[in-house]
Structure formats: C-alpha cells, structure tokens
C-alpha cells in the first residue's frame, strides 16, 4: 500500500541582510511561523516571497513592519491573510 505524502501548499522565503530564511506550511501563517525568527533577529528591511504551486508574490517590508510581524501573532496572522489574498488575486510586484 502506497503512503500518501502531504505537500505543503505554501512556501515562504524571506531575504533580509543578505540571508535567506525558508519556511513551509499548510497556511501562509504556518509558513511564516516556520521561518523560526524572532523580532530581535530582524536587522534590516527584507523581501518576502510567498509561493503556491506556480504562483508567487513578492512584497517589500521595511524594518518596523517586518519586526512587528515576528513580534506579534495577531499582526503575523493579519499579514499572512493579506499576502494570501494578494497571491490568489495574481497581482505581481505590487508594493503596498
């Protein structure tokens, strides 16, 4: 009997200070949480890339909002939902 393996539908790459952090999860919030960063480790602005299958979306975060994402779970959940909606809308290179 073959085992079914679970794919992680969302993948996140955060590039900040020349270092790439990768995470994956069932939801965008899980994928961002899988990066394993705390707000103290964020030292500069960064680009977060969220991908699902062949779709991908990049968003530029400045220092303060990026730190807020990793300091507060509610803010992380809010940005995860916002980035998921932008990914599904198919918008590319749209910086808020």
N, C-alpha and C positions, 0 to 999 in steps of 0.2 A: 504494500500500500504506500502510495506516494504521500509525502508530507507537503502540505501547502505552506509556503512561507509568506509571511506578511511583508508587503512592501511598505516603506514609509513614504507616503504621498508627498509630504512637504520637506524640502531641504533648504537650509539657510546657510549662507556664507557671509560672515561679517569681516570686512577688511578694514583694519584700523592700525595706524602706526606701522604699516608695512607687514603686519602679521595677519594671517587668515585664520579665522575660527570657523569650524564647521559643526552643524547640528542637523538633526533629522527627527521627524516625529509625525504622528497621525494628524495633528492640527498644527497651525502656524505657531500657536502659543507653546506647544510641546517642543517644536523645533527650535524656537528662540531660547526656551529654558534649557535645552540640551547643549547650548553653546558653553554653558558652565562658567559664565563670567559673573563677577560682582561689579558694582558701580565703581569700586575703587580701582579696578584694573583698566578702566577706560581712561585713556590719557589724551585722546585727540578725536577729531571728527572721523566718521567712517562711512563706508558704503555697505548697505545690507542688501544682499541679493536673495530673493525668495523664488524657488522654482518648484514646479509641479509638472511632471511629465516633460513636455516640450516647451511649456510656457515658463517665462521668467520675468521678474520685475526687480529693478534696482531702485533704491532710494538712498539719498544722501542725508545723513543725520549729522548735525553739528554736535558739539561736545555736551551741552546741557541736556537736550532731549535724549541723547543716547545714554547718558548716565541715568536719567530718570527711568528709562525702560528697564534697566537692570537693578534699580534700587526699589522699585515699587511694582508689585504684582498686578495691581489694577491697571497701571499705565502700560505694562507689558501686554496685558490682555487687550486693552483698547487698541494699541498699535498693531498687535497681531491680527485682530479682526479687520482693521483698516487696510493693512497690507494684503490680506487675503482677498478683500473685495476689489482692490486695485489689480491684483493678479488675475482674478476672474474676469474683470472688465477688459483685460487685454491691453491696457494702457502701458506704454513703454517710455522710459526716460521722462517721466512726469514728476517733477520735484515739487512738493507742497511747500 
